[in-house]
């Protein structure tokens, strides 16, 4: 039984959370046969220096994204909701740094 060629494996997007970070950051893509294989490959490729504490792998085919050409109509409605911006609110001194 032969292993499928690398190019036939699904493409996975890799996100790594570093020891210093609170969020996962996209660090690249790789081809793998399944999720477990993608996690193992991501660990080997993207955390060689033991800088990661968590890895997410997501099949690229399942990611939905907005189109850059649609940015004006996609993001424009937010500009008419100025009340959502924190500039209208005063933060009491007791609160400190937010």
N, C-alpha and C positions, 0 to 999 in steps of 0.2 A: 504494500500500500504506500503510495507516494504522498508526501506533504505538499499542500498547495503552494504554488509560487508566492513569494512575498507580495508581489503586486496584486494578487488575488485576495489577500487578506484585507479585511476592512481597515479603514483609516480611523485612528483614535486621537482625540485631542487630550493633552496632558496638562494638568494643573497641579502645582506643588505649593504647599504651605511651608514656608521656611521657619526656622526656630525663632526668628525675630518677628515674623509677621503674624497678623491675625487673619489674613485672607489668603485664599489660594490664588496663585497667579499662573496665567497660561505660559507655559515654557516651551511648547512645541507639539509636534504630531509624530505618530509612528504607526506602522502597520503591525497588526497582531491578529492571531486567529480567534481570540475571545477576550473577555474582560480580564480574567485572571492572568492570561498571558500578557495582556497590555500592561497590567499593574507591575508584573515582574520586569518587563522590558523597560518601563518608565523608571522604575527604581534603579535599574542598572545604568540607564542612560542619563537621567536627569538628577540623580542624587548620589553621584559617585563620591562626593566629599562629605557625605552624611549631613548635609545642610537641611534636609527635609524632615518634617515630622508627620506629614500626611500627603497622600497622592490621590487625586481624582482622575479617572479616565472616562471619557465620554465618546461614544461613537460619533464621528463627524457628521454622519448622515442624519442624526437626530437633532442637530443644532438648528434652530430657526433664528434668522438674523434679519435685521432691517437692511434695506438697500441704501448705500451712500447717496445715490441720486435722489432718493425720496426724503432726504433729511429735512428739507424745509417744511414739507407738509406733515412729516411724522413728528417732528419736535416742536414745530411752531405753536401748536395749541397750548403748550406749557407756558409760553411767554405771556399769555393773557391772564394767568393766575398768579399775579404778583404777591398775593397774600401768602403764598407758599414759601416765599423767600424770608429768611430769618431777619432781614434788615428792618422789618416792621415791629420787631419785638425787642424789648429791653430785657436783658438778663440781669437779675439781681446780683450784687457783688458776692453775696453769700454762696452762690452757686459755684463760683470759681471757674476754672477752665472747663470748657465743654468740648 
